[in-house]
Amino acid sequence: MKFILQPGGALHGAFRVPGDKSISHRSIMLGSLAKGITDVEGFLEGEDALATLQAFRDMGVEIEGPEQGKVRIHGVGLHGLKKPQHPLDLGNSGTSMRLLSGLLAGQDFDTVMVGDESLSKRPMERVAKPLRMMGAVIETTGEKGTPPITVRGGKPLHGIHYDMPVASAQVKSGILLAGLYADGETSVTEPAPTRDHTERMLNGFGYAISSQGSTVCLHGGGDLLATRIDVPADISSAAFFMVGASIAQGSDITIQHVGINPTRTGVIDILKLMGANIQLLNCREVGGEPVADIRVCSAQLHGIDIPEALVPLAIDEFPVLFIAASCASGKTVLRGAEELRVKESDRIQVMADGLQILGIKAEPTPDGIIIEAGQLGSGTVVSHGDHRIAMAFAMASLRSSGAITVEDCANVATSFPGFVELSNKVGLNIRAVN
């Protein structure tokens, strides 16, 4: 699939983007391991979250739905999963594979996990290494430690303290999920804050977990108790329209019911530092997660040196922030973002390549990028199957001088089903062609 985008336009209207992907994944995982029936609303019916749902069905969990974002999970308890009849196919979802690595280490059966071409290139040793320190037997493939992954069950796990060398919510969560099955205390210290959805949701399921400074810990051997979960709209999906409205003159949008977990709001902080006009309205808490309506009006953005402390809080939003940087006066510099090179694609290099094709001076560095603002032109860019790259370049059309074609866009469905339809409704001129 490719996107063909005509230049110009402005964004208007009040609307809601799909449910938070991180919370949707975790609702299925913890709901399946809980005692009783967990009801979920706002579940993201994208391919990544559906891959997690199917994995637990394959391990014997009865799950009703999803139907219009509603899912009912008949939990089997921490020790009720059954050996799947075939390898678990997790598609494009690195979150599923890394979190399941920890969870499956505590089972009494062996499991093999596989993924699509993109996921099969992503590093898994970062989570396998600390899990092995807990006693898990995990086998990755090749010198780079990529999928397929084999997790050998029936091995006793023991709690550890792990100082994470790189800030990663997925690694932290994988260790904590293994800690549910481990003897003693499991604790993780992170070098910078990362999203804390796992910790919040464990509390919501009645499991005692404590945080002190940058360290989070739990004791194994407890139980998860079924609950209700209302999944807020995903700030990572909202970010595309936040940037689009900021750069397109005359725009005024309100994105409703967006999760504003403080470990995820780096995109708002960075855009405000660049001069964006963003207001948080109707702030409230839903199911332990802070939520707000986000109003964004067009503004004159200026380039900045992005504070490194904000990098982990906006790690998924940088592709579209690079589009904002290309439309901001002056120069924008990003450092300390090596993690972007091991996402669904090398997001630093792929974005730099695309921006250069469109006439923007973008210089990749080992841990970031330097972007000098300019006039976005026309051309064909390749997303390399990365959903966030594809959607970022869609927003670039709002300020381009000519048509933009984005190739290899099928994976947009992994996180944002209905992206093309919503984009056209609020002011883009986008056509998807197979």
C-alpha positions as a Markdown table, in Angstrom:
| # | Residue | x | y | z |
|---|---|---|---|---|
| 1 | Met | 0.0 | 0.0 | 0.0 |
| 2 | Lys | 1.1 | 3.6 | -0.7 |
| 3 | Phe | -0.2 | 7.0 | 0.4 |
| 4 | Ile | -0.6 | 9.7 | -2.2 |
| 5 | Leu | -0.9 | 13.1 | -0.6 |
| 6 | Gln | -1.8 | 16.5 | -2.2 |
| 7 | Pro | -0.2 | 19.6 | -0.7 |
| 8 | Gly | -1.7 | 22.2 | 1.6 |
| 9 | Gly | -4.8 | 22.3 | 3.8 |
| 10 | Ala | -5.6 | 22.9 | 7.4 |
| 11 | Leu | -7.0 | 20.7 | 10.2 |
| 12 | His | -10.3 | 21.3 | 11.9 |
| 13 | Gly | -12.7 | 19.5 | 14.2 |
| 14 | Ala | -13.1 | 17.6 | 17.4 |
| 15 | Phe | -12.4 | 13.9 | 17.2 |
| 16 | Arg | -10.9 | 10.8 | 19.0 |
| 17 | Val | -8.0 | 8.7 | 17.9 |
| 18 | Pro | -7.8 | 4.9 | 18.5 |
| 19 | Gly | -7.1 | 3.5 | 22.0 |
| 20 | Asp | -3.6 | 3.4 | 23.6 |
| 21 | Lys | -1.6 | 0.6 | 22.2 |
| 22 | Ser | 0.6 | 0.1 | 25.2 |
| 23 | Ile | -2.4 | -0.1 | 27.6 |
| 24 | Ser | -4.4 | -2.4 | 25.1 |
| 25 | His | -1.5 | -4.9 | 25.1 |
| 26 | Arg | -1.2 | -5.0 | 28.9 |
| 27 | Ser | -5.0 | -5.2 | 29.4 |
| 28 | Ile | -5.0 | -8.6 | 27.5 |
| 29 | Met | -1.9 | -9.9 | 29.3 |
| 30 | Leu | -2.9 | -9.1 | 32.9 |
| 31 | Gly | -6.6 | -9.8 | 32.3 |
| 32 | Ser | -5.7 | -13.3 | 31.1 |
| 33 | Leu | -3.5 | -13.9 | 34.2 |
| 34 | Ala | -6.1 | -12.6 | 36.6 |
| 35 | Lys | -8.8 | -14.5 | 38.5 |
| 36 | Gly | -12.2 | -13.7 | 37.2 |
| 37 | Ile | -13.6 | -11.7 | 34.2 |
| 38 | Thr | -12.0 | -8.5 | 33.1 |
| 39 | Asp | -14.0 | -6.1 | 30.9 |
| 40 | Val | -12.0 | -3.7 | 28.6 |
| 41 | Glu | -13.4 | -0.6 | 26.8 |
| 42 | Gly | -11.6 | 1.4 | 24.2 |
| 43 | Phe | -9.4 | -1.5 | 23.1 |
| 44 | Leu | -7.2 | -0.7 | 20.1 |
| 45 | Glu | -8.3 | -3.0 | 17.3 |
| 46 | Gly | -5.0 | -2.7 | 15.5 |
| 47 | Glu | -2.9 | -5.6 | 14.3 |
| 48 | Asp | -0.3 | -5.3 | 17.1 |
| 49 | Ala | -2.8 | -5.5 | 19.9 |
| 50 | Leu | -4.8 | -8.2 | 18.1 |
| 51 | Ala | -1.6 | -10.3 | 17.9 |
| 52 | Thr | -1.3 | -10.2 | 21.7 |
| 53 | Leu | -5.0 | -11.1 | 22.0 |
| 54 | Gln | -4.6 | -14.1 | 19.6 |
| 55 | Ala | -1.5 | -15.3 | 21.5 |
| 56 | Phe | -3.5 | -15.6 | 24.7 |
| 57 | Arg | -6.3 | -17.4 | 22.9 |
| 58 | Asp | -3.7 | -19.8 | 21.6 |
| 59 | Met | -2.7 | -20.4 | 25.2 |
| 60 | Gly | -6.3 | -21.4 | 26.2 |
| 61 | Val | -7.7 | -18.1 | 27.4 |
| 62 | Glu | -11.4 | -17.4 | 26.4 |
| 63 | Ile | -11.6 | -13.8 | 25.1 |
| 64 | Glu | -14.8 | -12.3 | 23.7 |
| 65 | Gly | -14.6 | -9.5 | 21.2 |
| 66 | Pro | -13.2 | -7.1 | 20.3 |
| 67 | Glu | -16.4 | -5.5 | 19.3 |
| 68 | Gln | -16.4 | -1.7 | 18.9 |
| 69 | Gly | -13.5 | -1.6 | 21.4 |
| 70 | Lys | -15.1 | -3.9 | 24.0 |
| 71 | Val | -13.3 | -7.0 | 25.1 |
| 72 | Arg | -14.2 | -9.5 | 27.8 |
| 73 | Ile | -11.4 | -11.7 | 29.2 |
| 74 | His | -12.1 | -14.8 | 31.2 |
| 75 | Gly | -8.9 | -14.9 | 33.3 |
| 76 | Val | -7.2 | -18.2 | 34.0 |
| 77 | Gly | -4.9 | -17.1 | 36.9 |
| 78 | Leu | -1.1 | -16.8 | 36.9 |
| 79 | His | -0.7 | -20.6 | 36.4 |
| 80 | Gly | -3.6 | -21.4 | 34.1 |
| 81 | Leu | -2.1 | -20.8 | 30.7 |
| 82 | Lys | -1.8 | -23.9 | 28.4 |
| 83 | Lys | 1.0 | -24.8 | 25.9 |
| 84 | Pro | 0.2 | -23.4 | 22.5 |
| 85 | Gln | -0.1 | -25.9 | 19.6 |
| 86 | His | 2.2 | -23.9 | 17.4 |
| 87 | Pro | 4.6 | -21.0 | 17.6 |
| 88 | Leu | 3.0 | -17.7 | 18.7 |
| 89 | Asp | 3.0 | -15.3 | 15.7 |
| 90 | Leu | 3.3 | -11.8 | 17.1 |
| 91 | Gly | 3.4 | -10.1 | 13.7 |
| 92 | Asn | 5.0 | -6.6 | 13.9 |
| 93 | Ser | 4.7 | -6.2 | 17.7 |
| 94 | Gly | 8.0 | -5.8 | 19.6 |
| 95 | Thr | 6.0 | -5.0 | 22.7 |
| 96 | Ser | 4.2 | -8.3 | 22.6 |
| 97 | Met | 7.4 | -10.3 | 22.2 |
| 98 | Arg | 9.5 | -8.5 | 24.8 |
| 99 | Leu | 6.7 | -8.6 | 27.5 |
| 100 | Leu | 5.7 | -12.2 | 26.7 |
| 101 | Ser | 9.4 | -13.2 | 27.1 |
| 102 | Gly | 9.1 | -12.4 | 30.8 |
| 103 | Leu | 5.7 | -13.8 | 31.3 |
| 104 | Leu | 6.4 | -17.1 | 29.4 |
| 105 | Ala | 9.6 | -17.6 | 31.4 |
| 106 | Gly | 7.3 | -18.4 | 34.4 |
| 107 | Gln | 5.3 | -21.1 | 32.7 |
| 108 | Asp | 5.7 | -24.9 | 32.9 |
| 109 | Phe | 5.8 | -25.4 | 29.1 |
| 110 | Asp | 8.1 | -24.4 | 26.2 |
| 111 | Thr | 7.1 | -21.7 | 23.8 |
| 112 | Val | 8.4 | -20.4 | 20.5 |
| 113 | Met | 7.6 | -16.8 | 19.4 |
| 114 | Val | 8.0 | -15.6 | 15.8 |
| 115 | Gly | 7.2 | -12.3 | 14.0 |
| 116 | Asp | 7.1 | -10.7 | 10.6 |
| 117 | Glu | 10.1 | -9.6 | 8.6 |
| 118 | Ser | 10.5 | -6.3 | 10.5 |
| 119 | Leu | 10.1 | -7.9 | 14.0 |
| 120 | Ser | 12.6 | -10.6 | 13.0 |
| 121 | Lys | 15.3 | -8.0 | 12.7 |
| 122 | Arg | 14.8 | -6.4 | 16.1 |
| 123 | Pro | 17.1 | -7.0 | 19.1 |
| 124 | Met | 15.7 | -9.3 | 21.9 |
| 125 | Glu | 18.8 | -9.9 | 23.9 |
| 126 | Arg | 18.2 | -6.7 | 25.9 |
| 127 | Val | 15.3 | -8.4 | 27.6 |
| 128 | Ala | 16.7 | -12.0 | 27.4 |
| 129 | Lys | 19.8 | -11.1 | 29.3 |
| 130 | Pro | 18.2 | -10.0 | 32.6 |
| 131 | Leu | 15.6 | -12.8 | 32.4 |
| 132 | Arg | 18.5 | -15.3 | 32.2 |
| 133 | Met | 19.9 | -13.7 | 35.4 |
| 134 | Met | 16.5 | -14.7 | 37.0 |
| 135 | Gly | 17.0 | -18.3 | 35.9 |
| 136 | Ala | 15.1 | -18.3 | 32.6 |
| 137 | Val | 16.2 | -20.3 | 29.7 |
| 138 | Ile | 15.7 | -18.1 | 26.5 |
| 139 | Glu | 17.2 | -18.8 | 23.1 |
| 140 | Thr | 17.4 | -16.1 | 20.5 |
| 141 | Thr | 18.5 | -16.4 | 16.9 |
| 142 | Gly | 21.8 | -15.4 | 15.3 |
| 143 | Glu | 24.6 | -13.2 | 16.4 |
| 144 | Lys | 22.3 | -10.2 | 16.9 |
| 145 | Gly | 19.9 | -12.0 | 19.2 |
| 146 | Thr | 16.8 | -11.6 | 17.0 |
| 147 | Pro | 13.6 | -13.7 | 16.8 |
| 148 | Pro | 12.5 | -16.4 | 16.6 |
| 149 | Ile | 12.7 | -16.8 | 20.4 |
| 150 | Thr | 12.4 | -20.1 | 22.3 |
| 151 | Val | 11.4 | -19.8 | 26.0 |
| 152 | Arg | 12.0 | -23.0 | 28.0 |
| 153 | Gly | 9.4 | -23.4 | 30.7 |
| 154 | Gly | 9.6 | -25.2 | 34.0 |
| 155 | Lys | 12.6 | -23.4 | 35.3 |
| 156 | Pro | 12.5 | -21.8 | 38.8 |
| 157 | Leu | 12.9 | -18.1 | 38.7 |
| 158 | His | 14.4 | -16.0 | 41.4 |
| 159 | Gly | 14.1 | -12.2 | 42.0 |
| 160 | Ile | 16.9 | -9.9 | 41.0 |
| 161 | His | 17.8 | -6.3 | 41.1 |
| 162 | Tyr | 18.5 | -5.0 | 37.6 |
| 163 | Asp | 20.0 | -1.7 | 36.7 |
| 164 | Met | 18.9 | -1.1 | 33.1 |
| 165 | Pro | 21.7 | 0.2 | 30.9 |
| 166 | Val | 19.2 | 1.8 | 28.5 |
| 167 | Ala | 15.8 | 3.2 | 29.4 |
| 168 | Ser | 13.1 | 0.8 | 28.0 |
| 169 | Ala | 9.6 | 0.3 | 29.2 |
| 170 | Gln | 9.4 | -3.0 | 27.4 |
| 171 | Val | 12.5 | -4.4 | 29.1 |
| 172 | Lys | 11.3 | -3.1 | 32.5 |
| 173 | Ser | 7.9 | -4.7 | 32.0 |
| 174 | Gly | 9.3 | -8.0 | 30.8 |
| 175 | Ile | 11.4 | -8.3 | 34.0 |
| 176 | Leu | 8.4 | -7.3 | 36.2 |
| 177 | Leu | 6.1 | -9.9 | 34.6 |
| 178 | Ala | 8.7 | -12.6 | 35.2 |
| 179 | Gly | 8.9 | -11.3 | 38.8 |
| 180 | Leu | 5.3 | -12.4 | 39.3 |
| 181 | Tyr | 6.6 | -15.9 | 39.1 |
| 182 | Ala | 9.9 | -15.5 | 40.9 |
| 183 | Asp | 10.9 | -16.2 | 44.5 |
| 184 | Gly | 11.6 | -13.1 | 46.5 |
| 185 | Glu | 11.8 | -9.5 | 45.4 |
| 186 | Thr | 12.3 | -8.3 | 41.8 |
| 187 | Ser | 13.3 | -4.7 | 41.3 |
| 188 | Val | 14.4 | -2.6 | 38.3 |
| 189 | Thr | 16.2 | 0.8 | 38.3 |
| 190 | Glu | 15.9 | 2.8 | 35.1 |
| 191 | Pro | 18.4 | 5.5 | 34.0 |
| 192 | Ala | 15.6 | 7.8 | 32.8 |
| 193 | Pro | 11.8 | 7.7 | 33.3 |
| 194 | Thr | 9.9 | 5.4 | 30.9 |
| 195 | Arg | 6.1 | 4.7 | 30.5 |
| 196 | Asp | 4.7 | 3.1 | 33.7 |
| 197 | His | 1.5 | 1.5 | 32.3 |
| 198 | Thr | 2.6 | -1.9 | 33.6 |
| 199 | Glu | 3.0 | -0.7 | 37.2 |
| 200 | Arg | -0.3 | 1.3 | 37.2 |
| 201 | Met | -2.2 | -1.7 | 35.8 |
| 202 | Leu | -0.7 | -4.2 | 38.2 |
| 203 | Asn | -2.0 | -1.9 | 41.0 |
| 204 | Gly | -5.3 | -1.8 | 39.2 |
| 205 | Phe | -5.4 | -5.6 | 39.3 |
| 206 | Gly | -4.7 | -5.6 | 43.1 |
| 207 | Tyr | -1.1 | -6.6 | 42.9 |
| 208 | Ala | 1.2 | -4.8 | 45.3 |
| 209 | Ile | 4.0 | -2.9 | 43.6 |
| 210 | Ser | 6.1 | -0.1 | 45.0 |
| 211 | Ser | 8.2 | 2.7 | 43.4 |
| 212 | Gln | 10.9 | 4.7 | 45.1 |
| 213 | Gly | 12.7 | 7.3 | 42.9 |
| 214 | Ser | 13.7 | 5.5 | 39.7 |
| 215 | Thr | 13.3 | 2.0 | 41.2 |
| 216 | Val | 10.2 | -0.2 | 41.0 |
| 217 | Cys | 9.9 | -3.5 | 42.9 |
| 218 | Leu | 7.4 | -6.3 | 43.5 |
| 219 | His | 7.4 | -9.7 | 45.3 |
| 220 | Gly | 6.5 | -12.9 | 43.5 |
| 221 | Gly | 3.7 | -15.2 | 44.5 |
| 222 | Gly | 0.7 | -12.9 | 44.6 |
| 223 | Asp | -2.6 | -13.0 | 42.6 |
| 224 | Leu | -4.1 | -10.7 | 40.0 |
| 225 | Leu | -7.8 | -10.0 | 40.5 |
| 226 | Ala | -10.1 | -9.1 | 37.6 |
| 227 | Thr | -11.1 | -5.5 | 37.1 |
| 228 | Arg | -12.5 | -3.0 | 34.5 |
| 229 | Ile | -10.2 | -1.1 | 32.2 |
| 230 | Asp | -11.1 | 2.0 | 30.1 |
| 231 | Val | -8.3 | 2.5 | 27.5 |
| 232 | Pro | -7.7 | 6.2 | 26.8 |
| 233 | Ala | -6.9 | 7.4 | 23.3 |
| 234 | Asp | -3.2 | 6.9 | 22.3 |
| 235 | Ile | -1.1 | 10.0 | 22.6 |
| 236 | Ser | 1.3 | 8.5 | 20.1 |
| 237 | Ser | -1.5 | 8.5 | 17.5 |
| 238 | Ala | -2.7 | 11.9 | 18.6 |
| 239 | Ala | 0.8 | 13.3 | 18.1 |
| 240 | Phe | 0.5 | 13.2 | 14.3 |
| 241 | Phe | -2.5 | 15.5 | 14.4 |
| 242 | Met | -0.9 | 17.7 | 17.1 |
| 243 | Val | 2.0 | 18.3 | 14.7 |
| 244 | Gly | -0.2 | 18.7 | 11.7 |
| 245 | Ala | -2.4 | 21.3 | 13.4 |
| 246 | Ser | 0.7 | 23.1 | 14.6 |
| 247 | Ile | 2.3 | 23.5 | 11.2 |
| 248 | Ala | -0.8 | 24.1 | 9.0 |
| 249 | Gln | -1.9 | 27.7 | 9.1 |
| 250 | Gly | -5.5 | 28.2 | 10.2 |
| 251 | Ser | -5.8 | 24.9 | 12.0 |
| 252 | Asp | -7.8 | 24.4 | 15.2 |
| 253 | Ile | -8.5 | 20.8 | 16.5 |
| 254 | Thr | -9.5 | 19.1 | 19.7 |
| 255 | Ile | -8.4 | 15.5 | 20.2 |
| 256 | Gln | -10.7 | 13.9 | 22.9 |
| 257 | His | -10.0 | 11.6 | 25.8 |
| 258 | Val | -6.2 | 11.3 | 25.3 |
| 259 | Gly | -4.0 | 9.6 | 27.8 |
| 260 | Ile | -1.6 | 12.1 | 29.3 |
| 261 | Asn | 0.4 | 9.8 | 31.5 |
| 262 | Pro | 3.4 | 11.9 | 32.6 |
| 263 | Thr | 5.8 | 9.2 | 31.2 |
| 264 | Arg | 4.3 | 9.8 | 27.8 |
| 265 | Thr | 3.9 | 13.5 | 27.4 |
| 266 | Gly | 7.3 | 14.4 | 26.1 |
| 267 | Val | 5.8 | 15.2 | 22.7 |
| 268 | Ile | 3.7 | 17.9 | 24.3 |
| 269 | Asp | 6.6 | 19.4 | 26.2 |
| 270 | Ile | 8.8 | 19.4 | 23.1 |
| 271 | Leu | 6.2 | 21.0 | 20.9 |
| 272 | Lys | 5.6 | 23.7 | 23.6 |
| 273 | Leu | 9.3 | 24.4 | 23.7 |
| 274 | Met | 9.1 | 24.9 | 20.0 |
| 275 | Gly | 6.3 | 27.5 | 20.4 |
| 276 | Ala | 3.2 | 25.3 | 19.8 |
| 277 | Asn | -0.2 | 26.4 | 20.9 |
| 278 | Ile | -1.5 | 23.5 | 23.0 |
| 279 | Gln | -4.1 | 23.4 | 25.8 |
| 280 | Leu | -5.1 | 20.5 | 28.0 |
| 281 | Leu | -8.8 | 20.7 | 28.7 |
| 282 | Asn | -11.2 | 18.6 | 30.9 |
| 283 | Cys | -8.3 | 16.9 | 32.8 |
| 284 | Arg | -9.5 | 13.9 | 34.7 |
| 285 | Glu | -8.4 | 10.4 | 35.8 |
| 286 | Val | -9.9 | 7.2 | 34.2 |
| 287 | Gly | -9.0 | 3.8 | 35.6 |
| 288 | Gly | -5.8 | 5.0 | 37.2 |
| 289 | Glu | -4.6 | 6.9 | 34.0 |
| 290 | Pro | -4.7 | 10.7 | 33.6 |
| 291 | Val | -6.8 | 11.8 | 30.6 |
| 292 | Ala | -7.5 | 15.1 | 28.9 |
| 293 | Asp | -8.9 | 16.7 | 25.7 |
| 294 | Ile | -6.0 | 18.3 | 23.8 |
| 295 | Arg | -6.7 | 21.5 | 21.8 |
| 296 | Val | -4.1 | 22.5 | 19.2 |
| 297 | Cys | -4.1 | 25.6 | 17.1 |
| 298 | Ser | -1.5 | 26.6 | 14.4 |
| 299 | Ala | 1.6 | 28.4 | 15.6 |
| 300 | Gln | 4.9 | 29.7 | 14.4 |
| 301 | Leu | 7.4 | 27.0 | 15.5 |
| 302 | His | 11.1 | 27.6 | 16.1 |
| 303 | Gly | 14.0 | 25.1 | 16.3 |
| 304 | Ile | 15.4 | 23.9 | 19.6 |
| 305 | Asp | 18.0 | 21.7 | 21.2 |
| 306 | Ile | 15.7 | 19.0 | 22.4 |
| 307 | Pro | 16.5 | 18.3 | 26.2 |
| 308 | Glu | 17.8 | 14.8 | 26.6 |
| 309 | Ala | 15.7 | 14.3 | 29.7 |
| 310 | Leu | 12.6 | 14.4 | 27.4 |
| 311 | Val | 13.9 | 11.8 | 24.9 |
| 312 | Pro | 12.5 | 8.7 | 26.7 |
| 313 | Leu | 9.2 | 10.5 | 27.2 |
| 314 | Ala | 8.7 | 11.0 | 23.5 |
| 315 | Ile | 10.6 | 8.1 | 22.0 |
| 316 | Asp | 7.7 | 6.9 | 19.7 |
| 317 | Glu | 6.8 | 10.4 | 18.5 |
| 318 | Phe | 10.1 | 11.6 | 17.0 |
| 319 | Pro | 9.3 | 10.7 | 13.4 |
| 320 | Val | 6.5 | 13.3 | 13.4 |
| 321 | Leu | 8.5 | 15.7 | 15.6 |
| 322 | Phe | 11.1 | 15.7 | 12.8 |
| 323 | Ile | 8.4 | 17.0 | 10.5 |
| 324 | Ala | 7.7 | 19.7 | 13.0 |
| 325 | Ala | 11.4 | 20.6 | 13.0 |
| 326 | Ser | 11.5 | 20.8 | 9.2 |
| 327 | Cys | 8.7 | 23.5 | 9.4 |
| 328 | Ala | 10.2 | 25.4 | 12.4 |
| 329 | Ser | 12.5 | 28.4 | 11.9 |
| 330 | Gly | 16.1 | 27.7 | 12.5 |
| 331 | Lys | 17.8 | 24.4 | 13.6 |
| 332 | Thr | 16.6 | 21.6 | 15.7 |
| 333 | Val | 19.1 | 19.2 | 17.3 |
| 334 | Leu | 18.3 | 15.8 | 18.9 |
| 335 | Arg | 20.9 | 13.9 | 20.9 |
| 336 | Gly | 20.7 | 10.8 | 23.2 |
| 337 | Ala | 18.2 | 8.9 | 21.0 |
| 338 | Glu | 20.2 | 5.8 | 20.0 |
| 339 | Glu | 17.0 | 3.8 | 20.7 |
| 340 | Leu | 15.4 | 5.2 | 17.5 |
| 341 | Arg | 17.9 | 3.1 | 15.5 |
| 342 | Val | 16.4 | -0.2 | 16.7 |
| 343 | Lys | 12.7 | 0.5 | 16.3 |
| 344 | Glu | 10.5 | -0.9 | 13.5 |
| 345 | Ser | 13.1 | 0.7 | 11.2 |
| 346 | Asp | 16.2 | 2.8 | 11.8 |
| 347 | Arg | 14.0 | 5.9 | 12.4 |
| 348 | Ile | 16.9 | 8.3 | 12.4 |
| 349 | Gln | 18.2 | 7.2 | 9.0 |
| 350 | Val | 14.9 | 6.6 | 7.4 |
| 351 | Met | 13.5 | 10.0 | 8.4 |
| 352 | Ala | 16.7 | 11.7 | 7.3 |
| 353 | Asp | 16.5 | 10.0 | 3.9 |
| 354 | Gly | 12.9 | 11.0 | 3.4 |
| 355 | Leu | 13.4 | 14.6 | 4.5 |
| 356 | Gln | 16.4 | 15.0 | 2.2 |
| 357 | Ile | 14.3 | 13.7 | -0.7 |
| 358 | Leu | 11.8 | 16.5 | 0.1 |
| 359 | Gly | 14.5 | 19.1 | 0.1 |
| 360 | Ile | 15.2 | 19.5 | 3.9 |
| 361 | Lys | 18.7 | 19.5 | 5.2 |
| 362 | Ala | 18.7 | 16.6 | 7.7 |
| 363 | Glu | 22.0 | 15.3 | 9.1 |
| 364 | Pro | 21.8 | 12.0 | 11.0 |
| 365 | Thr | 24.3 | 11.5 | 13.9 |
| 366 | Pro | 25.0 | 8.3 | 15.8 |
| 367 | Asp | 22.5 | 9.2 | 18.5 |
| 368 | Gly | 20.2 | 11.7 | 16.9 |
| 369 | Ile | 19.8 | 14.2 | 14.0 |
| 370 | Ile | 20.3 | 17.8 | 13.1 |
| 371 | Ile | 17.4 | 19.4 | 11.0 |
| 372 | Glu | 17.5 | 22.8 | 9.4 |
| 373 | Ala | 14.1 | 24.2 | 8.5 |
| 374 | Gly | 13.2 | 24.7 | 4.9 |
| 375 | Gln | 10.5 | 24.4 | 2.3 |
| 376 | Leu | 9.1 | 20.8 | 2.1 |
| 377 | Gly | 9.0 | 19.9 | -1.6 |
| 378 | Ser | 7.4 | 17.0 | -3.5 |
| 379 | Gly | 8.7 | 13.5 | -4.0 |
| 380 | Thr | 8.4 | 9.8 | -3.2 |
| 381 | Val | 9.6 | 8.6 | 0.2 |
| 382 | Val | 9.9 | 5.0 | 1.5 |
| 383 | Ser | 8.6 | 4.2 | 5.0 |
| 384 | His | 10.3 | 0.8 | 5.1 |
| 385 | Gly | 7.2 | -0.7 | 6.6 |
| 386 | Asp | 7.3 | 1.5 | 9.6 |
| 387 | His | 3.8 | 2.8 | 10.5 |
| 388 | Arg | 5.0 | 5.9 | 12.3 |
| 389 | Ile | 7.3 | 7.0 | 9.4 |
| 390 | Ala | 4.4 | 6.6 | 7.0 |
| 391 | Met | 2.0 | 8.7 | 9.1 |
| 392 | Ala | 4.7 | 11.4 | 9.8 |
| 393 | Phe | 5.3 | 12.0 | 6.1 |
| 394 | Ala | 1.5 | 12.2 | 5.6 |
| 395 | Met | 1.5 | 15.3 | 7.9 |
| 396 | Ala | 4.4 | 16.8 | 5.9 |
| 397 | Ser | 2.0 | 17.3 | 3.0 |
| 398 | Leu | 0.2 | 20.1 | 4.9 |
| 399 | Arg | 3.3 | 22.3 | 4.3 |
| 400 | Ser | 4.7 | 20.8 | 1.1 |
| 401 | Ser | 4.9 | 22.6 | -2.3 |
| 402 | Gly | 3.8 | 19.5 | -4.2 |
| 403 | Ala | 2.4 | 16.0 | -4.0 |
| 404 | Ile | 4.1 | 13.5 | -1.7 |
| 405 | Thr | 4.0 | 9.7 | -2.2 |
| 406 | Val | 4.8 | 7.5 | 0.8 |
| 407 | Glu | 5.5 | 3.8 | -0.1 |
| 408 | Asp | 5.1 | 0.7 | 2.0 |
| 409 | Cys | 2.3 | 1.9 | 4.3 |
| 410 | Ala | 0.4 | -1.3 | 5.0 |
| 411 | Asn | 1.7 | -1.5 | 8.6 |
| 412 | Val | -0.2 | 1.7 | 9.5 |
| 413 | Ala | -3.0 | -0.7 | 10.5 |
| 414 | Thr | -0.8 | -2.1 | 13.3 |
| 415 | Ser | -1.4 | 1.0 | 15.4 |
| 416 | Phe | -3.9 | 3.3 | 13.7 |
| 417 | Pro | -6.8 | 1.5 | 11.8 |
| 418 | Gly | -8.8 | 4.2 | 10.0 |
| 419 | Phe | -6.0 | 6.7 | 9.7 |
| 420 | Val | -6.7 | 7.6 | 6.1 |
| 421 | Glu | -10.4 | 8.1 | 6.7 |
| 422 | Leu | -9.9 | 10.2 | 9.8 |
| 423 | Ser | -7.1 | 12.3 | 8.1 |
| 424 | Asn | -9.4 | 13.1 | 5.1 |
| 425 | Lys | -12.2 | 14.0 | 7.5 |
| 426 | Val | -10.2 | 16.6 | 9.4 |
| 427 | Gly | -8.4 | 18.2 | 6.5 |
| 428 | Leu | -5.7 | 16.2 | 4.8 |
| 429 | Asn | -5.9 | 15.2 | 1.1 |
| 430 | Ile | -4.7 | 11.6 | 1.3 |
| 431 | Arg | -5.4 | 8.5 | -0.9 |
| 432 | Ala | -4.4 | 5.0 | -0.1 |
| 433 | Val | -3.5 | 2.9 | -3.2 |
| 434 | Asn | -2.8 | -0.8 | -3.2 |
